[in-house]
Amino acid sequence: AYFEICTELKNSNWTVVKDKQLRNGPYAYKGLEWVSYDDEEIIEHKIKYMKDNNMGGAMVWALDLDDFRNVCKKGPNPLLTTIYDSIRGEKSPPSQVSTLPLTPSTEQNYVTTTTKPAYVPATSSDEFKVVCYFTNWAWYRQGQGKFMPEHIDTDLCTHVVYGFTTLNPTTYEIRVHDSWADIDNRFYERVVAAKKRSNAIKVLIAIGGWNDSEGSKYSQLVKSAKNRAKFIASVLVFLKRYDFDGLDLDWEYPGCWQVDCTKSGSEGDREAFSLLISELKQAFGDKYLLTAAVSPAKKVIDKGYNVTHMSLNL
């Protein structure tokens, strides 16, 4: 998490390396330890790229990985705040990037900026989406890493996606994944309560994730009209019961189960996944949002996604 990285950089003898052209984020090393990460400067650069390329917004994985407790005294959620400020242009980039104490042998490739990067927004800042994932397992951590629903800053996100629910492999219905957190400790209710603090925010429930994408069950879901109908009916009941604003599909991945594109049985996933999307969209109408978490890998995109269809229906 960023709060762990910034603490180490502040208090320990780490060497920090930055690319002057900002082609990638910084990394730090000490002895045999090495970590790459995003900081505020590279976040600003990414948001500029987003705007320059007419993208619709930014996604954050995940809320609990920022410095949400202000451990490093830069203010709570410094990375997410940088996204907010950069999108809206309400805060200029710093005139100078401050360096951290380093050893005499440190390789220093720090970037110093004196003027704000110039760009013309492609659209109104109010139209950009900032999608923030909430993970229901972060509360099991001890100490400063323990993230609760009440830590969500509703001023910084336009959408919160709750991860995860899973797919019942027998009935092909959506189901609660961790009843202790989700139901007994009222995490569904407490995350959805973010809407009471901000009328503009939307809260969605995600289904899938890496672990739940193992095996063939999602492929069997999308390839059967009967299974799709059962799934959609269960989703409608689920969204209404827990007051979510929509569903995020996080099957990893159609045609390439857990990035293995050679699995027998994955043929036809691309077309069948598009069918599920169409049927969900029709069932949701204007009442619920439908989104998907997708892979950036070309081999997965080519085998698993009808990009044009998804762009029109998600």
C-alpha positions as CSV (number, residue, x, y, z in Angstrom):
1,A,0.0,0.0,0.0
2,Y,1.1,3.6,-0.6
3,F,1.1,4.4,3.1
4,E,3.6,1.6,3.6
5,I,5.8,2.8,0.8
6,C,5.8,6.5,1.8
7,T,6.6,5.5,5.4
8,E,9.6,3.5,4.3
9,L,10.8,6.2,2.0
10,K,10.4,8.8,4.7
11,N,12.0,6.9,7.6
12,S,14.4,4.4,6.0
13,N,17.5,4.5,3.7
14,W,15.9,3.8,0.3
15,T,17.1,4.8,-3.1
16,V,14.4,6.3,-5.3
17,V,14.6,6.4,-9.1
18,K,12.4,8.4,-11.4
19,D,12.2,8.5,-15.2
20,K,12.7,12.1,-16.4
21,Q,10.2,11.5,-19.2
22,L,7.6,10.0,-16.9
23,R,7.2,6.9,-19.2
24,N,6.6,4.9,-16.0
25,G,6.3,5.4,-12.3
26,P,9.1,5.6,-9.8
27,Y,10.7,2.7,-8.1
28,A,12.8,2.4,-4.9
29,Y,15.3,-0.1,-3.6
30,K,17.3,-0.9,-0.5
31,G,19.6,-3.9,-0.5
32,L,17.7,-6.8,-2.1
33,E,14.3,-5.2,-1.6
34,W,12.7,-3.4,-4.6
35,V,9.3,-1.8,-5.1
36,S,7.6,0.1,-7.9
37,Y,4.7,2.4,-7.2
38,D,2.7,5.4,-8.3
39,D,3.1,8.8,-6.6
40,E,1.4,12.1,-7.0
41,E,3.5,13.2,-9.9
42,I,2.9,10.2,-12.0
43,I,-0.8,10.3,-11.2
44,E,-0.9,13.9,-12.5
45,H,0.8,12.7,-15.7
46,K,-1.7,9.8,-16.1
47,I,-4.7,12.1,-15.7
48,K,-3.2,14.5,-18.3
49,Y,-2.9,11.5,-20.7
50,M,-6.5,10.5,-19.9
51,K,-7.7,14.0,-20.8
52,D,-5.6,14.3,-23.9
53,N,-6.9,11.0,-25.3
54,N,-10.6,11.8,-24.6
55,M,-11.0,9.1,-22.0
56,G,-14.0,9.0,-19.7
57,G,-12.3,8.8,-16.4
58,A,-10.0,6.9,-14.1
59,M,-10.4,3.7,-12.0
60,V,-8.7,3.2,-8.7
61,W,-7.7,-0.2,-7.3
62,A,-8.2,0.1,-4.5
63,L,-9.3,2.5,-1.8
64,D,-7.5,0.7,1.0
65,L,-4.1,1.0,-0.9
66,D,-3.9,4.8,-0.6
67,D,-2.7,6.6,2.5
68,F,-6.2,6.9,3.8
69,R,-5.1,7.4,7.5
70,N,-2.7,10.3,6.6
71,V,0.2,8.3,8.0
72,C,2.7,10.3,5.9
73,K,1.2,13.7,6.7
74,K,0.4,14.7,3.1
75,G,-3.3,14.7,3.8
76,P,-5.6,11.7,3.7
77,N,-5.8,9.8,0.3
78,P,-3.1,11.8,-1.4
79,L,-3.2,9.7,-4.6
80,L,-7.0,9.9,-4.9
81,T,-6.9,13.6,-4.1
82,T,-4.4,14.1,-6.9
83,I,-6.8,12.5,-9.3
84,Y,-9.6,14.7,-8.1
85,D,-7.5,17.9,-8.3
86,S,-6.0,17.0,-11.7
87,I,-9.3,16.3,-13.3
88,R,-10.9,19.4,-12.1
89,G,-7.9,21.7,-12.4
90,E,-8.5,23.2,-9.0
91,K,-4.9,22.6,-7.8
92,S,-1.8,23.3,-9.8
93,P,0.9,20.7,-9.9
94,P,3.7,21.5,-7.4
95,S,6.4,23.9,-8.6
96,Q,9.1,21.5,-7.4
97,V,9.2,17.8,-6.6
98,S,10.7,17.4,-3.2
99,T,13.4,14.8,-2.8
100,L,13.7,12.4,0.1
101,P,16.9,11.8,2.1
102,L,19.1,9.4,0.2
103,T,22.5,7.8,0.6
104,P,25.5,9.4,-1.0
105,S,25.5,6.7,-3.7
106,T,21.9,7.3,-4.6
107,E,20.9,7.5,-8.3
108,Q,18.8,10.6,-8.5
109,N,16.5,11.1,-11.5
110,Y,14.1,13.5,-10.0
111,V,12.0,15.7,-12.2
112,T,11.6,19.4,-11.4
113,T,8.7,21.2,-12.9
114,T,8.2,25.0,-12.8
115,T,5.1,25.4,-14.9
116,K,1.7,23.7,-15.0
117,P,1.4,21.3,-18.0
118,A,-0.9,22.8,-20.6
119,Y,-3.9,20.9,-21.8
120,V,-7.3,21.7,-23.1
121,P,-10.0,19.5,-21.4
122,A,-11.8,17.3,-23.9
123,T,-15.0,17.5,-21.9
124,S,-16.4,19.1,-18.7
125,S,-14.6,17.9,-15.6
126,D,-18.0,17.1,-14.1
127,E,-18.4,14.4,-16.7
128,F,-15.3,12.4,-15.8
129,K,-15.8,9.3,-13.8
130,V,-13.6,8.3,-10.8
131,V,-14.4,4.7,-10.1
132,C,-13.1,3.5,-6.7
133,Y,-13.0,-0.2,-5.7
134,F,-13.8,-1.1,-2.1
135,T,-12.5,-4.5,-1.0
136,N,-14.4,-6.3,1.7
137,W,-11.2,-8.2,2.9
138,A,-9.2,-5.1,3.8
139,W,-10.9,-4.9,7.2
140,Y,-9.3,-8.2,8.3
141,R,-5.9,-6.4,8.2
142,Q,-4.3,-5.4,11.5
143,G,-3.1,-1.9,12.4
144,Q,-3.0,1.0,9.9
145,G,-4.1,-1.2,7.0
146,K,-7.5,-1.9,8.4
147,F,-10.0,-0.2,6.0
148,M,-13.7,0.2,7.0
149,P,-16.7,1.4,4.9
150,E,-16.6,4.7,6.8
151,H,-13.2,5.4,5.4
152,I,-14.7,6.0,2.0
153,D,-14.3,9.7,1.0
154,T,-17.4,10.3,-1.0
155,D,-16.1,13.7,-2.3
156,L,-13.3,11.9,-4.3
157,C,-15.2,9.2,-6.1
158,T,-18.1,9.3,-8.5
159,H,-18.7,5.5,-8.3
160,V,-17.8,3.0,-5.6
161,V,-17.6,-0.7,-6.7
162,Y,-17.9,-3.3,-3.9
163,G,-15.8,-6.4,-4.4
164,F,-16.9,-9.1,-4.6
165,T,-19.8,-11.4,-4.9
166,T,-19.4,-14.8,-6.5
167,L,-21.3,-17.1,-8.9
168,N,-23.0,-20.2,-7.6
169,P,-21.6,-23.0,-9.8
170,T,-24.7,-25.1,-9.5
171,T,-27.5,-22.6,-9.8
172,Y,-25.7,-19.9,-11.7
173,E,-27.0,-17.2,-9.4
174,I,-25.2,-14.3,-7.8
175,R,-24.4,-15.0,-4.1
176,V,-22.8,-13.3,-1.1
177,H,-19.1,-14.2,-0.9
178,D,-18.3,-13.3,2.8
179,S,-21.5,-13.3,4.9
180,W,-19.5,-12.4,8.0
181,A,-18.4,-9.1,6.5
182,D,-21.1,-8.4,4.0
183,I,-24.2,-9.3,6.1
184,D,-23.3,-9.9,9.8
185,N,-21.1,-6.8,9.9
186,R,-23.4,-4.9,7.5
187,F,-20.8,-4.0,5.0
188,Y,-23.3,-3.9,2.2
189,E,-25.5,-1.5,4.2
190,R,-22.5,0.6,5.4
191,V,-21.0,1.0,1.9
192,V,-24.3,1.8,0.3
193,A,-24.8,4.4,3.0
194,A,-22.2,6.5,1.2
195,K,-25.1,7.6,-1.0
196,K,-26.5,9.4,2.1
197,R,-23.3,11.4,2.4
198,S,-23.3,12.3,-1.3
199,N,-26.3,12.3,-3.6
200,A,-24.1,12.2,-6.7
201,I,-22.2,9.0,-5.9
202,K,-23.3,5.6,-7.2
203,V,-22.5,2.3,-5.5
204,L,-22.2,-0.9,-7.6
205,I,-21.6,-4.6,-6.6
206,A,-19.0,-6.5,-8.5
207,I,-19.1,-10.2,-9.3
208,G,-16.1,-12.4,-10.0
209,G,-12.5,-11.4,-9.3
210,W,-9.5,-13.5,-9.9
211,N,-10.2,-16.4,-7.5
212,D,-13.8,-16.8,-8.6
213,S,-12.8,-16.9,-12.3
214,E,-11.1,-20.2,-11.9
215,G,-12.6,-23.0,-13.9
216,S,-15.4,-23.1,-16.4
217,K,-18.5,-21.8,-14.5
218,Y,-18.7,-18.4,-16.1
219,S,-18.3,-19.9,-19.5
220,Q,-21.1,-22.3,-18.7
221,L,-23.2,-19.3,-17.5
222,V,-22.9,-17.2,-20.6
223,K,-23.3,-20.1,-23.1
224,S,-26.7,-21.2,-21.8
225,A,-29.8,-19.1,-22.3
226,K,-31.4,-20.9,-19.3
227,N,-28.4,-20.1,-17.1
228,R,-28.3,-16.5,-18.2
229,A,-32.0,-16.0,-17.4
230,K,-31.5,-17.5,-13.9
231,F,-28.5,-15.3,-13.3
232,I,-30.2,-12.1,-14.5
233,A,-33.3,-12.8,-12.3
234,S,-31.1,-13.3,-9.3
235,V,-29.1,-10.1,-9.9
236,L,-32.3,-8.1,-10.1
237,V,-33.4,-9.4,-6.8
238,F,-30.0,-8.9,-5.3
239,L,-29.7,-5.2,-6.4
240,K,-33.1,-4.4,-5.1
241,R,-32.6,-6.2,-1.8
242,Y,-29.3,-4.4,-1.0
243,D,-30.0,-1.1,-2.7
244,F,-27.0,-1.2,-5.1
245,D,-27.1,1.0,-8.2
246,G,-25.7,-1.6,-10.6
247,L,-23.5,-4.5,-11.4
248,D,-19.8,-4.7,-12.4
249,L,-18.9,-7.8,-14.3
250,D,-15.4,-9.0,-13.3
251,W,-15.0,-12.3,-15.0
252,E,-11.3,-12.8,-15.6
253,Y,-11.5,-13.5,-18.5
254,P,-13.8,-14.6,-21.3
255,G,-11.8,-16.9,-23.6
256,C,-8.8,-16.7,-21.4
257,W,-9.7,-18.1,-18.0
258,Q,-7.3,-16.5,-15.5
259,V,-5.3,-15.3,-18.5
260,D,-4.9,-18.9,-19.9
261,C,-6.2,-18.6,-23.5
262,T,-5.6,-22.3,-24.2
263,K,-8.3,-23.8,-22.0
264,S,-10.6,-26.4,-23.6
265,G,-14.2,-25.1,-23.5
266,S,-13.4,-21.4,-23.7
267,E,-14.3,-21.3,-27.4
268,G,-17.3,-19.1,-28.0
269,D,-16.9,-17.1,-24.8
270,R,-16.6,-13.9,-26.7
271,E,-19.9,-14.1,-28.4
272,A,-21.7,-15.5,-25.4
273,F,-20.4,-12.8,-23.1
274,S,-21.8,-10.2,-25.4
275,L,-25.1,-12.0,-25.2
276,L,-25.1,-11.8,-21.4
277,I,-24.3,-8.1,-21.6
278,S,-27.1,-7.4,-24.0
279,E,-29.6,-9.3,-21.9
280,L,-28.5,-7.6,-18.7
281,K,-28.8,-4.2,-20.3
282,Q,-32.3,-4.9,-21.5
283,A,-33.3,-6.2,-18.0
284,F,-31.7,-3.2,-16.3
285,G,-33.2,-0.5,-18.5
286,D,-32.5,2.9,-17.0
287,K,-32.8,1.7,-13.4
288,Y,-29.4,0.1,-13.0
289,L,-25.8,0.6,-14.2
290,L,-23.9,-2.1,-16.0
291,T,-20.1,-2.0,-16.1
292,A,-17.2,-4.5,-16.6
293,A,-13.6,-4.8,-15.5
294,V,-11.6,-5.9,-18.5
295,S,-8.1,-6.9,-19.3
296,P,-5.5,-4.6,-21.0
297,A,-3.8,-7.6,-22.6
298,K,-4.2,-7.7,-26.4
299,K,-4.5,-11.5,-26.5
300,V,-7.4,-11.4,-24.0
301,I,-9.1,-8.5,-25.8
302,D,-8.9,-10.3,-29.1
303,K,-10.2,-13.6,-27.8
304,G,-12.6,-12.4,-25.2
305,Y,-14.2,-9.1,-26.1
306,N,-16.4,-7.6,-28.8
307,V,-15.1,-4.2,-28.0
308,T,-17.6,-2.3,-30.2
309,H,-20.6,-4.1,-28.7
310,M,-19.3,-3.6,-25.1
311,S,-18.7,0.1,-25.8
312,L,-22.3,0.5,-26.8
313,N,-23.8,-1.5,-24.0
314,L,-21.7,-0.8,-20.9
